[in-house]
């Protein structure tokens, strides 16, 4: 049975557990030191993968997502290589999907709910294609799995145009934080943020994901802002996945959907509700 569920109701408030997250490190097989954070004492594991230029702390802890999930689960949030407190072997480089698997192996996590935002969603998709046995559920924020067939691309329904007015300010703040995280002074970072962002390099550009969604057996969720091309990102998923939940956040664009202060309660409520409803120890 295949279904598409659009959640439109207001999100439920979730109580956060006591205690502070831990900051820990491990070293990958190719010698990169990776920082990760943990919160929660019991329940299934939830692995969180942040977006490009973001961090575990900024993407999941400052906005309350990690705390809400940790009420009933053990949350592990990775700082992708080239980001946050992890080593940065490639300046402004992307994360690496296999680092998440190595982190799970390091912590002896056989299966987890895996949720990624933006670049983290691309990593989640890659892992779903290459390591499907490591998932309890898969969920995508600010991302999805797009059409690759030209005939289906031509049939895509149009997405709503526009940008949340708060998007530009959040984008500037993120660029400043990322630049300072890579060794710039605040003055240098603010000067950089005043110029248009450089085009992504070829090494950072994702290749089309090769995956047969009809063979995915775990439940899948996507959460996207209404102004962040949700049809483009999820129409194929809705058509091909056996068990798919689709959430669209009214009036939100890429950053305002997730950043603390602009993220709507529906994001965290949908994610926590999805994980809880498909849980297993």
N, C-alpha and C positions, 0 to 999 in steps of 0.2 A: 504493500500500500504506500503510495506516494502522496505527500500533502504539503501545502504551503500555508503557513500560519502567520498572519500579520498582527502583531501586538500593538494595540492602540490605547489601552487603558493606562492610567497613571501607575507608576511603579510603587511597590510596597517598600517601606523603610525596613532596613535590616540592621540588627544590632551588631556592633563590632565587638570582637573579643578583647579582653584586656591584654596588656603586654606590648612590647615594642618589637618591630621586625629585627631579625639578625642580619648582619652583613658578613658574608663568607666568600671564600675564593677557592677555585680549583684550577688546575692547568690542563689544557687540552692536549691531545696527542701530538699536535704540531707546535707545542710550546707556548701557546698564548694563555696568559693568566686572565681568567674570567671571574668577574664579580657577580654574585647573586644575592638575593634577599629572600628570607623565609618568614612566614607568619602563620600561626594556627597550629594546634596541637593534635588534632584528631580528624579522621575522615579521609576520604579519597584525596589524591593529589590534584591540584590545579596548577598547571605551568603557564605562565604569562610571558609573552614575547613582545617587547615594545617596538615602536616605529622608528624610522630613519631619523637621525639626529636626536632622538629621545633617550630615555633611560628607564630602568625599572622603577626607580623612585618617582620620577615625574609622571610616567604613564599610568602607574597603577596604585601608588600609595598616596600621593598628594590629593587625588580626587576621590579616595575612599573605596575604590573598587577592590583592592586587595583585602582591606579590612572586612568588607561585606562578605567576600567569599570565605575568609578565614573563620567566620563564625561557625561553619560546619565542615571546613576542609583545611588541608595543609597546602598553603600557597607557596609556590616557588617562582620567583620572578628573576629572569636573567638580564644582565647587562650584556647585550650583544658585543662581540669584538668590535673595536673601533668606536665604542660608545661608553658613556658613563664612566664607571671606575674600572672597567676592564682595560686590558692592554689595547693599544691602537697601532697595529703593525701597518695599517694603510690609512693615511690621513684622509678623512672624510669618506672612508670606505664603508661598505655595507656590512651587515651581519652575515653569519654563516649558519645554515640550517643544522649542520652536523654538530655544532656546539651544543644545541639543545639536547640532542640525543646523548652526547657525552656527559652533559650535566645530569640527565636522568640516570644514566648508568652509574655515575659517581655517587648519587644518592640512593641507588638501588630502587629506583622507581620503574616498575615494569610497564604500568599503564597510567595515564593521566587524562584529565580534561585539559586540552591544549587550546589556548586562546591567544590570538595575535592581532595587533593593530597595525594597519598600513603595511610597512615592510615586514612587521611581525606576522601579518596575515599571509603575505607571500611565503614566508618561512613555514607557516602552518600548512599551507597548501602543498609545499614541497615535501614536508614530512608525511602528509596524508598520502602522497603518491609513492613515497619511498619506504616509509615505516608505518604502514596502517595498523600494525599490531600493537603500537604503543599508545593508541588512543582509546579513551572511554567515550569522549565526544570531541568534536572539532568545532571551533567557533572563530569567526572572522569579524574584526571591527575595522571600519574604514577601508574595507577591502572585500574581496570575494574571488570567484573563479570565473573569468570572462569567457565569452564565446571565442572560438578559434575558427569555426567554419564560416567562410564568407557569406553563405546563404543565410545562416542564422544571424550573423552580424547585421545584414541588411534588414532583417525583420525586427530588430530591437525597438521597443517602444521608446519614445523620447524621454529624456530626463529633464526635470525642472531646471531652468537656468537661474543664475544668481549666486550671490555669496553672502553669507552671514556678515553683517557689518563689523563684527568683532574679530573676524578671521585675520585681517591684516595685522592688527596689533599683536595677536598671539603668535603669528608667523615670525614677526620681528623679534619678539622675546625669545622664541625658540632658537632662532639663528644666533642671537647674542649668547645664550646659554651654551649652545654647542661650540661656538668659537672659543669661549672662555674655558670650556672643558678640554679644548685642544691646545691650551697654553697661551691664548691671547689675553692681553689686558682688557679691562672693561672698555677703555677708550678705543682700542683697536677693534674690539668686537662690535661696538656700536657703529663705528665707521663702516665696517664690513656690512652690517645689517642695513645700512642706508643705501647700499647699492643693490641692484637686482641680483637674485641668486644665480650662480653659474649653472649651466646645463649639467645634468648628471653625466658621469663618464660612462663609456661603453661597458666597463666592467661592472658598474652598478646597475645598469639597465636590465630588468628581468627578462628572461626568455619566456615564451609561451609555455605554460605548464602542461606537461603531458600526463594526463590522468583520465581514466574512465570512471566518470562519476556514477554510472549505473552499478558499479561494483563496490562502491563505498557502503559499508554496512553500519557505520556508527552514525548517531544523530549529528546533524550539522546546523549551526546557527550563523546568521550574518546580521550585523548591526551597522547601518550606514546612515549618514545624514541625508536628508531630502535633497540637499544641494551638493551632494558628493557622488553623483552618478550611480545611484543604487540600482537602476535597471540594467545599466551596462555591466555592473559587477555581479548581479545575482540572477538574471533571467535564465541563464544556462543552469544554474544550481537548482532553481525552482522546477525546471523541466526534467532534469535528469536524476536528481537525488531521490533516494527512497524515503528519507526522513529529514525534512528541511524546515527550519523556522526562519522567517525573514522579518526583521524589524527595521522600520524607517523612522528616523527622528525628525519631526517636522521643523523646518526652518534652520536646520543645522548644516554646516559645511564640515570640511575635513577635520579641522582642529577644534572647532567649537563643540563638536560631538563628544570630545573626550577630555578636554582640559578642565581642570578644577575651576569652578566659578561659572562655567558656561555649559558643562556637561549636564544634560537633563536627567532627572531621576529614572527615566525609562531605560537608559543604558544599563545602569547597574542592576535595576530590578529585573530586566529581561535576562541578563547574563546569569545572575544568581538563580533566578527561577528556572532557567534552562538547565544549569548544572545540577541543581537539586532534583529536578524531575527525571533526570537520566543518570542518577548517581549509582555507584556501586563501590563497595569497599575493596 
